[in-house]
Amino acid sequence: MIDELDLAFDEHAEHGRPRHRRGARAGKKGSGKSGIAFLMAFILLALLGGGVFFGYTKVKGYFTAADYDGPGTDPIQVTIAKDATLTDIGNTLVDSDVVKSTKAFTNAAGENPRGKNIQSGTYNMKKQMSAANAVTLLLDPKARITAGVTIPEGSTSLQAYAILSKATKIPVNDFKAAAKDPIALGVPDYWFNRRDGKPAAKTSIEGFLFPDTYEFDPKLDAKQILSVMVKRFLTVTGDLTFADNVQNNLAVSPYEALIVASLAQAESGTKADLPKVSRVAYNRAYKAKMPLQFDVTANYWLELNGKDAKHSGKLTPQELDDPKNPYNTKSKLGLPLGPIDSPGQSALEGAMTPAAGNWLYFVAIDKKGNSAFTDSLAQHDKNIQIACRNGIPLC
C-alpha cells in the first residue's frame, strides 16, 4: 500500500514540477501518507484481532460445556433410577434444573475418581449447582434419602400393608384399595388361570408382592408402590422361568405352583424343607386326592377376618374346618382358593422343583424348625410324639 502511494507521487512529480520543491512538499505529504498508512494498518490489525477473538470464543464454546457456578439455590429432591448411566443421571439433573448441561455433569463425574460410584435412590440436592458440586453431593451418603423397607418372606398382604404404611406414612386403607385390582397393578391375567378346575382369587394381590428390601421414591403413592413389588415378582419368576417350568415339568398352572410356594413358605421351619413341603402338597392334592390339612390356611382366614393367628395346637376344630373359609384345607380337596402369603425365591424354587418323595405327612419335631416327613400315618403319629417330647405344643 505504501509503495503504491510513493509510485503515484513520483509519477506526478515528473510532469514538469521542480525537483527541489518535491522535498519540501514531500515532508508535508509524507506526514499524511504515514497517518493514512498507520490508520489503515490499525484497522487491519483490529479486524484481525476481532476475528481471532471471535473465533476463540466460538471454539471455546464448542469445548466448554455450559455449567452453573456455586453450591446451588433452592433445595430439591431428585431420584436416580436403578442402572442409570452417567448420561442418564445428567439428563435427570438437567430436567430438574440441578445442573445446566449433561455434558458438564459427565465431565465432572469423569474427573472425580469416584464418579462412577453414584448409586440409585432419592437425593436431597439444590437447583442450579455446579456440575462438580452435584457429583460431590451424589457421592455423599448423607444426601441420600434412605427409605429402605423390608417385606419379610412369608408376609401376608395385610402384614405388608402395615409395614409399608409405617415406612411411607401412606394409610393402610390406601394400599387395600389399590390392591383390589391386581391386573391394574401389573399382574398378567394369565396368572389367574388354573388347570385343576377350581376358581382363583382374582381380586387378591396375595402372592404377587415379592418379599424384598425396597427403596421407594417418596413421591410414589400406594398403587405405584405395589406396582413396584409386582414388577419385582415378575422379574424373579421370569428369571427362574417359573411359569414354563411348572407347566412343562409338573403339569400345573403357574398360579397353582404359586399357591404351593406360599403354603410351603408358611409351613416350613427351614429353607431345606421348602422343596419337601411342596412335594407333600403336590402328592396330597394331585396324587392321593386327599385334603392338604395345612393349619396355616386356617390362620390365614383368621387374619383376613381381623383375628390373631394361633399356634396349630391352639386352633379349634371349628377354626380348622370352617365351611365359610374358601381357604379351608381340612376337609376340602385340592389346593385352596389362592396363595396365602408372599413366598420368597427359595420357596418359589422349591415349588418349581420339589424334592423327590412319596411323603404325605410332615410335622415340625424340634424348636429349630426341622420337620420329619413320611408316607405312613403310623410313623407320622410317632413323629408327633417326638415333637411333643421336644417341647412342641401338639399334645
TACORNOR-V93300 format. One record per helix or strand of 3 or more residues. SS is the DSSP state (H for helix, E for strand). FROM is the first residue (numbers start at 1). TO is the last residue. If there is no record, write none. Layout:
[[SS/FROM/TO] [SS/FROM/TO]]
This chain:
[[H/2/13] [H/19/63] [E/75/80] [H/86/95] [H/102/111] [H/115/117] [E/121/126] [H/131/138] [H/141/143] [E/148/150] [H/157/168] [H/172/178] [H/182/185] [H/189/192] [E/213/215] [H/222/239] [H/242/250] [H/254/267] [H/271/287] [H/296/304] [H/312/314] [H/317/320] [H/345/352] [E/361/364] [E/371/374] [H/377/389]]
